[in-house]
Amino acid sequence: MRSRVLGFSLGLLLPVVGCSSGDSNVIRTDPNNFGDTGPGGNNGRGDASQRGDVDPNDEDGWGDFDAGKAPDFDAGSIPAFDGFDFDGLDLDGFDFDGSVGDGGPTPEHPDICNNGLDDDRNGLVDDNCSCVAGRTQRCFVGDPARAGRGICLWGTQTCEGVQTDGSWGACTGSGSAATTEACDGVDNTCDGNIDETCPCTPGASRSCYSGPAMTSGRGICRGGNQVCSDAGRWGSCAGEVTPGAETCDGMDRNCDGSTTEGCGCAVGATRACNIGATASIGLGICRAGMQVCATVASGGTDWGACTGEVFPAAERCDNAIDDDCNGLADCLDQACRHTAECLPRCTRGTIENLLPDIAEIVLIADRSGSMEARFSDGATRWGALRTAVNVVLPRVEDAFDIGLELFPIGGWCSVPPSGITFPPSRGTARLITDLMHRIGPDGNTPTRAAIDGVASYFRSNPTTRRRFVLLATDGAPNCGSPVNEVVNSLTALRATGVDTFVLGVPGPRGALNEMARAGGRARSGETAFYDASSTRQLMDAMNAITGATNTCEYPVPAGFPTISDPAQFRVLLGGTEIPSDGTNGWSFTDGSRSRLRFNGSSCATLRTGTVVGAVVTYNCPR
């Protein structure tokens, strides 16, 4: 947009620049009498001399120009040609309107989303920014430095669209700066000065106010006083108080008639808090945290991060402590039922839930605003994902230490400062489902930041266990990180031995395919990611993903009888007895009988994800 207008302006300006034979170093302008269009103009074309704004002692009548220098144009001296307004266009670094900043578009400075300002100066406020349909915000079209000054009043705009996939509509009611002061006691150019170019009687004084007119006399806002200088020009507005940010001190500092907007709490106040499940607080090792109220950068106050909270940990079976905060300690806890410390000593026995090697899996769940969209079965994407998590995770939590990373958290493009919402641990399925029921979709899609946060957690917490990531998202990433940067983060994560499964809820196929292949767990065929467009498909996909991590080898717990005869064992998967068979049944991996392997079709059953644990009944030696 900017390059097109600039080309037009040069074509028009070149014909009006000339040189006399006797004055080769003097730049001449305005031979067609298009000079200062201000109050002194002649027939709307310029000042009384019809030659531009010149000094009375100028011998050639072409303006007060130094040799080799750019002409000195007054504000507003470049008129509009055929509807194209050159006021504010910056040619070779010379700002023709004398304003704050350059009036043209600045694509190198894109809009900062949802601040109500036209940061990129393209005439649109918060364009290309997502928002929640129906919400309104104050807005200003033009130089952000002029917003709320003088006649440059804030306007309003409304988010248009469906649910959270909206975009901001036109900004209405926004004031615009004049090119010159109107000498009416008002800041018409919105630069914080009042009538600075207007003549006055030296020594005269008057009241003044450079803030928005309707704010004077409200809250702390008060007018000031201007004095005419010896040069016959009005000075600054001394003593005035204009609107500022609210500080939640009981004063109306932004002068809008209210003292409490944005003030969520009293600075320094504290309260108990918990991010995890409320039911676990006070059980075992679990304790609530503490929040402190503080001021925030955008103005007002809010509760800070919840610190000091003690979350459930993996249950130890030998310390008489309820580590996972479920009200049961050691052998009373299901997590300890088949450990060496709790294994019963008997002539016959049953392992009711023989499990594979424990792995860690972190669910990176997209809760951006677009997750409010609905599937054909009527459920929202977020609601369907929540249902699938509620069904699948409790069934597989004995085989996994499960963690959670929700994004965004704490802002439109923010992720948890610790890098992860819940670290992988035993028995977290209930905590995860509880949290996902308590919050809903909002914000943008900082996918790369979420992945990098989990990678940082893994680096800081090394383990010999296998680790996996399940990325569930419905859209391409944004927040300044395109798909290729997300692909780079997934590739780097895989290089550390962590594979990522990508679950589309649903989403753009190209982006999701790229991410799935980079994650190392791509599906065969045209669709590399796990695709789901209903609640049922989401549950099936999560079953398939958790099943795909199964190695089909199960460690036999310590204290398990050393029995040489396979006939002494009866092994069941999902209620179906599996024969002792090296092709499609079960077998021990070696002579130590410390590991049991499922082969062929029985392994395939485990990898559907619908069955996790095996039931083993055995006869001890006599």
C-alpha positions in Angstrom: 0.0 0.0 0.0 2.7 2.4 1.0 4.9 1.9 -2.1 1.9 2.6 -4.4 1.1 6.0 -2.9 4.8 6.9 -2.8 5.3 6.3 -6.5 2.3 8.5 -7.3 3.6 11.3 -5.1 7.0 11.4 -6.8 5.3 11.6 -10.2 3.4 14.7 -9.1 6.2 16.4 -7.2 8.8 16.2 -9.9 7.1 18.6 -12.3 6.9 21.3 -9.7 10.7 21.4 -8.9 12.8 23.6 -11.1 16.1 25.7 -11.2 16.9 29.1 -12.6 20.0 29.5 -14.7 21.5 31.9 -12.2 20.7 30.0 -9.0 21.7 26.4 -9.7 21.9 25.4 -6.1 18.6 26.7 -5.0 15.6 24.3 -4.9 12.5 26.0 -6.2 9.0 24.8 -5.4 5.4 25.6 -6.2 5.6 27.4 -9.6 1.9 26.6 -10.0 1.1 28.6 -6.8 0.0 25.5 -4.8 1.4 26.8 -1.5 0.2 27.1 2.0 -3.5 26.4 2.0 -3.9 28.0 5.5 -6.0 31.0 6.5 -3.8 33.4 4.5 -4.2 31.5 1.3 -5.3 33.2 -2.0 -8.2 31.5 -3.7 -7.5 28.4 -1.7 -4.0 28.1 -3.3 -1.5 29.6 -0.9 -0.4 32.7 0.9 -0.9 36.3 -0.3 2.2 36.0 -2.6 0.8 32.8 -4.1 4.3 31.4 -3.9 4.3 29.4 -0.6 5.3 30.4 2.9 8.2 32.8 2.2 10.2 35.4 4.1 9.2 39.0 3.2 12.9 39.7 2.5 13.2 36.9 0.0 14.4 38.5 -3.2 13.3 35.8 -5.7 9.9 35.1 -4.0 10.5 31.4 -4.0 10.6 30.8 -0.2 13.3 30.7 2.5 15.5 27.9 1.2 19.1 27.3 2.0 21.2 26.0 -0.9 21.2 22.3 -1.2 18.6 21.8 1.6 15.1 20.5 1.6 12.4 23.2 1.5 10.8 24.2 4.8 7.1 23.3 4.5 4.5 24.4 7.1 2.0 21.9 8.4 -0.6 21.4 5.8 1.4 23.0 3.0 1.2 20.0 0.6 -2.4 20.0 -0.7 -4.5 17.0 -1.8 -4.2 16.1 -5.5 -7.1 14.3 -7.1 -8.2 12.8 -3.7 -4.7 11.6 -2.8 -3.6 13.4 0.4 0.2 13.7 0.6 0.0 15.1 4.2 2.0 12.8 6.4 3.9 11.0 3.6 7.6 10.7 4.4 9.9 11.2 1.4 13.6 10.6 2.1 13.2 11.2 5.8 11.4 14.6 5.6 8.1 14.5 7.4 5.9 17.0 5.5 3.2 17.5 8.1 5.4 18.2 11.1 3.4 15.6 13.1 4.3 13.1 15.7 5.8 10.3 13.6 5.3 9.4 9.9 1.6 9.4 8.7 2.1 6.5 6.3 1.7 2.8 6.8 4.5 1.0 8.7 4.2 -2.8 7.9 7.4 -3.4 9.8 5.5 -2.6 13.0 2.4 -4.9 12.8 -0.7 -4.3 14.9 -0.4 -5.3 18.6 -3.6 -7.4 18.9 -6.5 -6.1 21.0 -5.0 -2.8 22.1 -7.4 -0.7 20.1 -4.7 1.1 18.1 -3.7 1.2 14.5 0.0 0.3 15.2 0.8 -0.5 11.5 -0.8 2.8 10.4 -2.8 1.1 7.6 -6.1 2.7 8.5 -7.4 -0.4 10.3 -7.4 -1.1 14.0 -6.3 -4.6 15.2 -6.8 -6.1 11.7 -5.8 -9.8 11.4 -6.4 -10.2 15.1 -8.9 -12.8 16.5 -11.5 -11.9 19.1 -14.6 -13.1 20.7 -17.7 -12.2 18.8 -19.8 -9.5 20.5 -17.0 -8.0 22.6 -16.3 -4.2 22.3 -13.2 -2.2 22.9 -12.2 1.4 22.6 -10.2 2.2 19.4 -8.4 5.0 17.5 -7.5 5.2 13.8 -4.3 7.1 13.1 -1.1 7.8 14.8 -1.2 6.0 18.2 0.7 8.8 19.8 -2.3 11.1 19.2 -4.9 8.9 20.7 -7.0 10.5 23.4 -5.3 13.9 22.9 -7.4 17.0 22.1 -10.0 16.4 19.5 -8.6 12.9 18.8 -11.2 11.1 20.8 -11.4 7.3 21.3 -14.0 5.5 19.3 -15.5 2.0 19.7 -15.4 -1.2 17.7 -17.2 -4.5 18.0 -15.9 -8.0 17.3 -17.8 -9.5 14.4 -18.1 -13.2 13.5 -19.0 -16.4 15.1 -18.0 -17.5 18.6 -14.3 -17.0 19.1 -13.4 -16.9 15.4 -14.3 -13.2 15.1 -12.5 -10.2 13.8 -12.7 -6.5 14.8 -15.1 -4.4 12.8 -14.7 -0.7 11.8 -13.7 1.8 14.5 -16.5 4.3 14.8 -16.5 7.7 16.6 -12.7 8.0 16.6 -11.5 11.6 16.2 -8.9 12.7 13.8 -6.2 15.4 14.0 -6.4 18.6 12.1 -3.4 19.8 10.1 -3.3 23.2 11.8 -4.6 24.7 15.1 -8.0 26.4 14.8 -7.0 29.0 17.5 -10.0 28.0 19.6 -8.4 27.0 22.8 -8.5 23.3 21.8 -5.6 21.0 20.8 -6.8 20.5 17.2 -3.5 18.8 16.1 -3.6 16.3 19.0 0.1 16.8 19.8 -0.4 17.9 23.4 -0.1 21.6 22.6 -2.9 24.1 22.3 -3.0 26.9 19.7 0.9 26.9 19.6 0.9 28.5 16.2 -1.8 31.1 16.9 -1.0 34.8 17.5 -1.8 36.4 20.9 -1.1 39.5 22.9 2.2 39.1 24.9 1.4 38.6 28.6 -2.2 37.6 28.1 -3.3 34.4 29.9 -6.2 32.0 29.6 -7.4 28.6 31.0 -6.6 25.5 28.9 -6.9 21.7 28.7 -5.3 19.4 26.2 -7.0 16.2 27.2 -10.3 14.9 25.8 -13.0 17.5 26.4 -15.4 15.2 28.4 -12.7 14.3 30.9 -11.9 17.8 32.2 -13.3 18.2 35.8 -13.7 14.4 36.2 -11.6 12.5 38.7 -8.1 14.0 39.0 -8.3 15.8 35.6 -8.1 19.6 35.8 -7.4 22.4 33.3 -4.3 24.5 33.4 -3.3 28.0 32.4 -1.6 29.3 29.2 0.4 32.5 29.0 1.2 34.3 25.7 5.0 34.6 25.2 6.9 37.8 24.1 6.9 36.3 20.6 3.1 36.4 20.5 2.5 32.7 20.7 0.6 30.7 23.3 2.9 28.7 25.6 2.3 25.3 27.2 -0.7 24.5 29.3 0.8 24.7 32.8 -0.7 22.9 35.7 -3.2 20.8 33.8 -3.8 17.2 34.8 -4.8 14.8 32.0 -6.0 11.2 32.1 -3.6 8.4 33.1 -3.8 4.7 34.1 -5.9 3.6 37.1 -3.7 2.5 40.1 -6.6 1.2 42.2 -6.0 3.7 45.0 -9.6 5.0 45.2 -8.9 7.8 42.7 -10.4 8.2 39.2 -7.1 8.6 37.4 -8.3 7.9 33.9 -11.1 10.4 34.4 -14.0 8.3 33.2 -16.2 8.6 36.2 -15.2 5.3 37.8 -12.4 4.4 40.3 -12.6 0.6 40.2 -12.3 -0.6 36.6 -9.5 -3.2 36.2 -9.0 -3.3 40.0 -9.4 -7.0 41.0 -8.1 -6.7 44.5 -6.2 -4.5 47.0 -2.5 -4.3 46.6 -0.7 -6.5 49.1 -3.7 -8.6 50.0 -3.3 -12.4 50.1 -5.5 -15.5 49.6 -5.2 -19.2 49.5 -5.3 -20.8 46.0 -5.0 -24.1 44.2 -4.5 -25.0 40.6 -5.0 -28.7 41.1 -8.2 -30.6 42.2 -9.8 -28.9 45.2 -10.6 -32.4 46.7 -7.0 -33.2 47.1 -6.1 -30.2 49.3 -5.4 -31.3 52.9 -5.0 -35.0 51.9 -1.6 -36.6 52.3 1.2 -34.2 51.3 -1.1 -31.8 49.3 -1.4 -28.2 50.4 -2.9 -25.1 49.0 -0.7 -22.3 47.7 -0.8 -18.5 48.2 -1.5 -15.5 45.9 -0.6 -11.9 46.5 -2.4 -9.0 44.8 -0.2 -6.7 42.8 -0.4 -4.0 40.1 -0.3 -5.1 36.5 1.4 -3.4 33.5 -1.8 -2.6 31.7 -3.2 -0.7 34.8 -5.2 -1.9 37.7 -4.5 -4.9 39.9 -4.9 -8.6 39.8 -3.9 -11.7 41.8 -0.4 -13.0 41.1 0.7 -16.6 40.5 -0.3 -19.3 42.9 2.9 -20.2 44.7 3.8 -22.8 47.3 1.1 -25.3 46.4 2.0 -28.9 46.9 0.7 -31.3 44.2 0.2 -35.0 44.3 3.3 -37.1 43.7 3.9 -40.7 42.7 2.8 -43.0 45.6 5.7 -44.7 47.4 4.8 -48.0 49.0 7.2 -48.0 51.9 6.9 -44.7 53.7 3.5 -44.7 55.4 2.7 -41.4 53.6 -0.2 -40.6 51.2 2.0 -39.2 48.4 -0.7 -39.1 45.7 -3.3 -37.4 48.0 -6.1 -39.9 47.4 -6.6 -40.6 51.1 -4.8 -44.0 50.9 -1.2 -44.7 51.9 1.2 -47.5 50.8 -0.4 -50.9 50.3 -3.9 -49.5 50.8 -3.4 -47.5 47.6 -4.1 -49.3 44.3 -0.8 -48.1 42.9 1.0 -50.3 45.3 -1.1 -53.5 45.0 1.4 -55.4 42.9 4.7 -54.0 44.1 7.2 -56.1 46.0 6.3 -54.4 49.3 2.7 -55.3 49.0 2.6 -58.5 47.0 0.9 -61.3 48.9 2.8 -64.4 49.8 0.6 -67.4 49.0 0.5 -70.8 47.2 -1.7 -69.4 44.6 -2.1 -65.9 43.3 -3.5 -63.5 40.8 -2.0 -60.4 39.4 -5.2 -58.5 38.5 -3.5 -55.7 36.5 -0.1 -56.6 35.1 1.2 -53.5 33.4 3.9 -52.6 30.8 6.9 -50.5 31.7 5.7 -47.2 33.0 6.1 -44.4 30.4 5.6 -40.6 30.6 3.1 -38.8 28.3 2.3 -35.1 28.3 -1.0 -33.9 26.8 -0.4 -30.5 25.2 -4.0 -29.3 24.8 -5.0 -26.3 22.7 -7.6 -24.2 24.5 -7.6 -21.3 22.1 -10.9 -19.5 21.3 -11.6 -21.5 18.2 -12.1 -24.6 20.4 -15.6 -23.2 21.1 -16.6 -24.3 17.5 -19.0 -27.3 17.4 -18.8 -30.8 15.8 -21.7 -32.2 13.9 -22.7 -34.1 17.0 -23.4 -30.8 18.7 -20.4 -30.9 21.1 -17.9 -28.1 21.1 -14.3 -29.1 20.2 -13.2 -28.3 23.8 -16.1 -30.3 25.3 -15.4 -33.3 23.0 -11.7 -33.3 23.9 -12.6 -33.0 27.6 -15.0 -36.0 27.3 -12.3 -38.1 25.5 -9.7 -37.2 28.2 -12.2 -38.1 30.9 -12.9 -41.5 29.4 -9.4 -42.5 28.2 -6.9 -41.1 30.8 -8.3 -42.9 33.9 -8.2 -46.2 32.1 -4.5 -45.8 31.0 -3.1 -43.9 34.0 -1.8 -47.1 35.6 0.5 -47.5 32.6 1.6 -43.8 32.3 2.8 -41.0 34.4 0.5 -38.3 32.7 1.3 -34.6 32.5 -0.6 -31.7 31.1 0.3 -28.5 29.2 -2.6 -26.1 28.5 -2.2 -23.2 26.1 -2.7 -20.4 26.2 -2.6 -19.7 29.9 -2.5 -16.2 31.5 -2.8 -14.2 28.3 -3.7 -14.4 24.6 -0.3 -15.8 23.7 1.0 -17.0 27.0 2.0 -20.4 28.4 2.7 -21.4 32.0 5.8 -19.7 33.4 7.0 -23.1 34.8 6.9 -24.6 31.3 4.2 -27.1 32.1 0.7 -27.1 33.8 1.0 -30.5 35.5 4.3 -32.4 35.5 4.0 -36.1 34.6 3.0 -38.1 37.7 0.9 -41.1 38.7 -2.8 -40.7 39.4 -3.1 -37.3 37.6 -6.1 -38.2 35.4 -8.6 -36.9 37.9 -6.6 -33.6 38.3 -6.4 -33.1 34.6 -10.1 -33.7 33.9 -11.0 -31.5 36.9 -9.0 -28.6 35.6 -10.3 -29.0 32.0 -13.9 -28.8 33.4 -13.1 -25.6 35.3 -11.7 -23.6 32.4 -12.9 -23.0 28.9 -11.4 -21.9 25.5 -9.9 -18.4 25.1 -7.0 -16.7 23.4 -4.7 -17.4 20.5 -2.6 -20.5 19.5 1.0 -20.3 20.9 1.8 -23.8 19.8 5.6 -23.4 19.6 5.8 -21.8 23.0 3.9 -24.7 24.5 6.1 -27.4 22.9 9.3 -25.5 24.0 7.9 -25.3 27.5 7.5 -29.1 27.7 10.9 -29.6 26.1 12.4 -27.4 28.8 10.7 -29.4 31.6 12.1 -32.7 30.1 15.6 -31.2 29.9 15.4 -30.2 33.6 13.9 -33.5 34.7 15.8 -36.4 33.0 14.6 -39.9 33.3 15.3 -43.4 31.8 11.6 -43.9 31.1 10.2 -43.6 27.6 8.5 -40.2 27.0 5.8 -39.1 24.6 3.9 -36.0 23.8 0.2 -35.9 22.6 -0.4 -32.6 20.8 -4.2 -31.9 20.5 -5.0 -28.8 18.4 -7.6 -27.5 16.0 -5.6 -24.9 14.1 -2.4 -23.6 12.7 -0.1 -21.9 15.2 0.0 -18.1 15.5 1.4 -15.7 18.1 4.4 -14.9 15.8 5.5 -18.5 15.3 4.5 -20.0 11.9 4.2 -23.7 11.2 7.9 -24.1 10.1 9.0 -22.9 13.6 6.7 -25.4 15.3 8.1 -28.1 13.0 11.6 -27.1 14.1 10.6 -27.4 17.8 9.1 -30.8 17.2 12.2 -32.0 15.3 14.4 -30.8 18.2 12.2 -32.5 20.7 12.3 -35.8 18.8 16.2 -35.5 18.6 16.1 -35.9 22.5 14.2 -39.2 22.2 10.7 -37.8 22.7 8.1 -38.6 19.9 5.0 -36.5 19.4 1.6 -37.7 18.3 -0.5 -35.0 16.6 -4.3 -35.1 17.1 -6.4 -32.8 14.8 -9.6 -31.6 16.5 -9.9 -31.1 13.5 -7.6 -28.6 11.8 -5.8 -27.4 8.7 -4.5 -30.6 7.1 -1.3 -29.2 5.6 0.0 -27.7 8.9 -1.1 -30.8 10.9 0.6 -33.2 8.5 3.8 -31.2 8.7 3.7 -31.3 12.5 2.8 -35.0 12.6 5.8 -36.0 10.4 8.2 -33.8 12.4 6.9 -35.4 15.6 8.0 -38.9 14.5 4.7 -40.7 15.0 3.0 -40.0 11.6 0.3 -42.3 10.4 0.8 -44.0 7.0 -1.2 -42.6 4.1 -2.2 -39.1 3.0 -3.3 -38.0 6.5 -0.3 -38.2 8.8 -2.0 -37.0 11.9 -4.8 -38.5 13.9 -8.0 -36.9 12.6 -11.2 -36.5 14.7 -14.3 -34.6 14.0 -16.6 -36.0 16.7 -16.5 -37.0 20.3 -16.4 -40.7 19.4 -13.6 -40.2 16.9 -11.6 -38.3 19.6 -11.9 -41.2 22.0 -10.9 -43.7 19.3 -7.9 -41.5 18.4 -6.7 -41.2 21.9 -7.1 -45.0 22.4 -5.0 -45.6 19.3 -2.3 -43.1 20.4 -1.9 -44.5 23.9 -2.0 -48.0 22.5 0.7 -47.2 19.9 3.2 -46.5 22.7 2.8 -50.1 24.1 5.9 -52.3 23.6 3.9 -55.4 24.4 6.5 -56.4 27.0 5.4 -56.5 30.6 7.8 -56.7 33.6 7.0 -59.4 36.1 6.9 -57.8 39.6 9.5 -58.7 42.2 8.4 -61.7 44.3 6.6 -63.3 41.4 7.0 -67.1 41.6 9.7 -68.6 39.5 7.7 -71.3 37.6 9.2 -73.2 34.8 6.0 -74.7 33.5 3.9 -72.2 31.4 0.9 -74.4 32.2 0.9 -73.0 35.7 -0.1 -69.6 34.3 -3.4 -68.4 32.9 -3.2 -65.0 31.1 -6.2 -62.9 30.1 -6.5 -59.6 28.1 -9.8 -57.9 28.3 -11.4 -61.1 29.7 -10.1 -63.2 26.8 -7.6 -66.0 27.7 -4.4 -65.7 25.7 -2.5 -69.0 25.0 1.2 -69.6 25.7 2.3 -69.2 22.1 5.4 -67.5 20.6 3.5 -66.5 17.5 0.2 -64.9 18.6 0.0 -65.6 22.3 2.3 -64.8 25.3 5.8 -66.0 26.2 8.6 -65.1 28.5 11.4 -63.1 27.0 14.2 -65.2 28.5 15.0 -67.9 31.0 14.9 -65.5 34.0 11.1 -65.1 33.4 11.4 -61.5 34.5 9.5 -60.2 31.5 6.4 -61.4 29.7 5.9 -60.6 26.0 2.7 -60.6 23.9 3.2 -61.6 20.3 1.4 -61.2 17.0 -2.4 -60.7 17.3 -2.3 -60.4 21.1 0.2 -57.5 20.8 -2.1 -55.9 18.1 -5.0 -56.1 20.6 -2.9 -54.1 23.2 -2.0 -51.5 20.6 -5.6 -50.7 19.9 -5.5 -48.9 23.3 -8.7 -50.5 24.4 -6.9 -52.9 26.7 -3.9 -52.0 28.9 -3.4 -54.4 31.8 -3.3 -58.2 31.8 -4.7 -60.6 34.4 -2.3 -63.3 35.4 -3.3 -66.3 37.6 -0.6 -68.6 38.7 0.1 -71.6 41.0 3.1 -71.3 43.3 5.4 -74.3 43.5 4.5 -76.7 46.3 
